[in-house]
């Protein structure tokens, strides 16, 4: 007997949820929590600041990589320092006992690229690739559990339909040669659009769609604040008040009380701003005790909690997979 559309949708959602949990796809879906969305080209899914304070989780993921930022959670302070010391040896390419700004920047860039390559490899192997190409229908079937389009008349399938359309739009943007397939390189751009220049407009559109709750094509002050601070049942903290002022003085450049697409782009992809360079300078500023512009191993280990934490971050494959750096 043919299954009803409602039962089919339930099964598809269960399959989709399992895929997301198992493979940790970087593909944002409508309605997901902000931390799981691709809003900007940054080094970590953790917020750089939390309630007005610098968030060291951001530093940990920037320094180790997303997948590498978990094992330190289980380590003691002594174990963290021991393993960090090994990583420092990898970063210090010329072996002079000092980590320069360029060496630290190179390391952070390497870590970020390694995550993208690893994540793409994992996802690529899980799909029905034809030769060296992946077809949209194959991706759609593996991700959503069906080749069929949801019933236009069934309101229960609306968000499901919206997710497919959003992914297909991103797919077409990643398909640089417009052949209907994605190569592995194009698939990486699909999974991580924030890292590809030609995908920036997609990132901006998805940001707008996620935050623009009334769908008027703009982000109002309340939508902007609501995305960062959804809990309105408590007294507004100081950092939220600061964000209100930031919206008025920096985000809303034409002063019309809302952000258009260009203003959103300037917010999430600011021109002339290098996240890696900014993070590198931050780490050096915070841990360079003698202020010589470089970091010794002792200085890094003294500030180990800034770089990796103890029982607060991850080491994972750092020792076994860093030989190529």
C-alpha positions in Angstrom: 0.0 0.0 0.0 1.3 3.5 -0.9 2.3 5.5 2.2 0.4 8.7 3.0 2.3 11.9 2.5 2.3 12.7 6.2 4.0 9.3 7.0 6.5 9.8 4.2 7.4 13.3 5.5 7.9 11.9 9.0 10.2 9.2 7.7 12.1 11.8 5.6 12.6 14.1 8.6 13.9 11.2 10.7 16.4 10.3 8.0 17.4 13.9 7.6 17.9 14.3 11.3 20.1 11.2 11.5 22.3 12.4 8.6 22.8 15.8 10.2 23.7 14.3 13.6 25.9 11.6 12.1 27.8 13.6 9.6 27.7 17.1 11.1 27.0 18.7 7.7 27.9 22.4 7.4 24.7 23.0 5.3 22.5 25.4 7.2 18.7 24.7 7.2 15.9 27.2 7.7 15.0 27.5 11.3 18.2 26.1 12.7 19.8 27.8 15.7 22.1 30.7 14.8 25.3 28.9 15.8 24.6 26.2 13.1 24.2 28.7 10.3 26.8 29.9 7.9 26.6 33.7 8.4 30.2 34.8 8.0 33.6 33.8 7.0 35.0 33.2 10.5 37.3 30.7 12.2 34.8 29.1 14.5 31.1 28.4 14.9 31.5 29.8 18.5 30.7 33.4 18.9 33.8 35.6 19.1 32.2 37.4 22.0 29.6 36.1 24.4 27.5 38.6 26.4 30.1 41.3 25.8 33.1 39.1 26.9 35.7 37.5 24.6 34.8 33.9 24.1 37.9 31.6 24.5 36.0 28.8 22.7 36.4 30.8 19.5 40.2 30.9 20.2 40.3 27.2 20.8 38.5 26.3 17.6 40.6 28.8 15.6 43.8 27.4 16.9 42.9 23.7 16.7 40.1 23.5 14.2 36.4 22.6 14.8 36.8 18.8 14.9 40.1 19.1 16.8 38.5 21.3 19.5 37.0 18.5 21.7 39.5 16.1 23.1 41.1 18.7 25.4 37.7 18.7 27.1 38.8 15.5 28.7 42.4 16.4 29.6 43.9 17.6 32.8 45.9 20.9 32.8 49.2 19.0 32.8 48.1 16.8 29.8 46.9 19.9 28.0 50.3 21.6 28.4 52.2 18.5 27.3 50.2 18.1 24.1 50.2 21.8 23.4 54.0 21.8 23.6 54.1 19.2 20.8 51.8 21.5 18.7 54.0 24.5 19.4 56.9 22.5 17.9 54.9 22.0 14.7 54.1 25.7 14.5 57.7 26.9 14.9 58.7 26.0 11.4 62.3 27.3 11.6 62.9 25.8 15.0 64.3 28.9 16.6 62.2 28.6 19.7 60.0 31.5 18.8 56.6 31.5 17.1 56.3 34.6 14.9 53.1 36.2 13.8 53.4 34.7 10.3 54.1 31.2 11.7 51.0 31.4 13.9 48.9 32.8 11.0 50.1 30.0 8.7 49.1 27.5 11.4 45.6 28.9 11.8 45.1 28.9 8.1 46.3 25.4 7.8 43.9 24.2 10.6 40.9 25.8 8.9 41.8 24.3 5.4 42.3 20.9 7.0 38.9 21.0 8.5 37.2 21.8 5.2 39.1 19.1 3.4 38.3 16.5 6.1 34.7 17.4 6.2 34.3 17.4 2.5 36.1 14.0 2.2 33.7 12.5 4.8 30.6 13.8 3.1 31.8 12.9 -0.4 32.4 9.3 0.6 28.8 9.1 1.9 27.2 10.0 -1.4 26.6 8.1 -4.6 29.3 9.7 -6.7 29.4 9.0 -10.4 33.0 8.9 -11.4 34.3 12.2 -9.9 31.0 14.0 -10.0 28.0 14.2 -7.7 24.5 14.7 -9.2 21.9 16.9 -7.4 19.3 14.2 -7.4 21.8 11.8 -5.7 22.6 14.3 -3.1 18.9 15.1 -2.6 18.0 11.5 -2.2 20.8 10.7 0.3 20.1 13.8 2.3 16.3 13.9 2.3 15.5 10.3 1.7 13.5 10.8 -1.5 13.6 12.0 -5.1 10.0 13.2 -4.9 9.2 16.8 -4.4 6.9 17.5 -1.5 3.2 18.0 -2.2 2.6 21.7 -3.0 -0.8 21.5 -1.3 0.3 19.9 1.9 1.2 22.7 4.3 3.0 20.2 6.6 5.7 19.9 4.0 6.4 23.6 3.7 9.6 23.8 5.7 10.8 20.6 4.1 10.2 22.0 0.6 11.9 25.2 1.7 15.0 23.3 2.8 15.3 21.5 -0.5 14.9 24.8 -2.5 17.5 26.5 -0.4 20.0 23.7 -0.9 19.3 23.5 -4.6 19.9 27.2 -4.9 23.2 26.9 -3.1 24.0 23.8 -5.3 23.5 25.8 -8.5 25.8 28.6 -7.2 28.5 26.1 -6.4 28.2 24.4 -9.8 30.7 26.8 -11.5 30.7 25.0 -14.9 26.9 24.6 -14.9 27.0 20.9 -15.9 24.5 19.9 -13.3 27.1 17.9 -11.3 29.4 19.0 -8.5 33.1 18.1 -8.5 34.7 17.5 -5.2 36.1 21.0 -5.2 32.6 22.4 -6.0 31.1 20.2 -3.3 33.5 21.8 -0.8 32.2 25.2 -1.9 28.6 24.0 -1.4 29.3 22.7 2.1 31.4 25.8 3.1 30.2 28.7 1.0 31.7 31.2 3.4 35.2 30.2 2.2 34.5 30.7 -1.6 34.5 34.1 -3.1 31.8 33.3 -5.7 29.5 32.0 -2.9 29.4 35.1 -0.9 26.1 36.3 -2.2 24.5 33.0 -1.2 25.8 33.5 2.4 24.3 37.0 2.5 21.0 35.8 1.2 20.8 32.9 3.6 21.6 35.3 6.5 18.9 37.6 5.4 16.4 34.8 5.2 17.3 33.4 8.6 17.0 36.8 10.5 14.3 38.6 8.5 11.4 37.1 10.3 8.7 39.3 8.7 10.1 38.6 5.2 10.1 42.3 4.1 13.6 42.0 2.6 15.3 43.9 5.5 16.7 43.2 8.9 15.2 45.5 11.5 16.8 46.4 14.8 14.5 44.1 16.7 15.2 41.2 14.3 18.9 41.8 14.6 18.8 41.8 18.4 16.3 38.9 18.5 18.7 36.7 16.6 21.4 37.3 19.1 19.3 37.5 22.3 16.0 35.5 21.9 15.2 35.4 25.6 13.2 38.5 26.2 11.9 37.3 29.6 15.0 38.6 31.5 16.4 42.1 31.9 18.3 43.2 28.9 22.0 42.8 29.6 24.6 45.5 28.9 26.1 43.7 25.9 22.7 43.8 24.2 22.4 47.5 24.7 25.9 47.8 23.2 24.7 45.8 20.2 21.7 48.2 19.8 24.1 51.1 19.5 26.4 49.1 17.1 23.4 48.5 14.9 22.5 52.2 14.8 26.1 53.5 14.4 27.8 50.8 12.3 25.4 48.3 10.8 22.6 50.6 9.5 24.9 52.8 7.4 22.1 54.8 5.7 20.3 55.4 9.0 16.9 54.1 7.8 16.4 51.9 10.8 17.0 48.6 9.0 19.7 46.7 7.1 19.4 46.0 3.4 21.4 43.3 1.5 24.4 45.5 1.0 24.5 46.4 4.7 24.2 42.8 5.7 27.1 41.9 3.4 29.3 44.6 5.0 28.3 43.2 8.4 29.1 39.5 7.8 31.8 39.9 5.1 33.4 43.1 6.1 35.8 44.4 3.4 39.5 44.6 4.2 39.0 42.4 7.3 41.1 39.2 7.7 39.7 37.0 10.5 42.9 34.9 10.6 45.1 38.0 11.0 42.8 39.4 13.6 42.9 36.2 15.6 46.6 35.8 15.3 47.2 39.3 16.6 44.7 38.7 19.4 46.5 35.5 20.6 49.9 37.2 20.5 48.6 40.3 22.3 47.1 38.2 25.1 50.1 35.9 25.6 53.2 37.9 24.7 54.4 38.6 28.2 57.7 40.3 27.2 56.0 42.2 24.4 58.6 41.3 21.8 56.0 40.5 19.1 56.7 36.8 19.2 55.7 33.9 21.4 58.1 31.5 23.1 57.0 28.1 24.1 56.9 29.1 27.7 54.6 32.1 26.9 52.2 29.8 25.0 52.2 27.2 27.7 51.7 29.8 30.4 48.6 30.9 28.6 47.6 27.4 27.5 43.9 28.0 28.5 43.8 30.7 25.8 45.0 28.4 23.1 43.5 25.0 24.1 42.1 25.0 27.6 42.1 22.0 29.8 39.1 19.7 29.9 37.8 22.5 27.6 39.1 21.9 24.1 40.2 19.2 21.6 43.4 17.6 20.5 42.0 14.7 18.5 44.2 13.9 15.6 46.6 16.9 16.1 49.5 14.7 16.8 49.0 12.1 14.1 47.9 14.4 11.3 50.2 17.4 11.5 53.3 16.0 9.8 52.2 17.5 6.5 52.1 21.1 8.0 
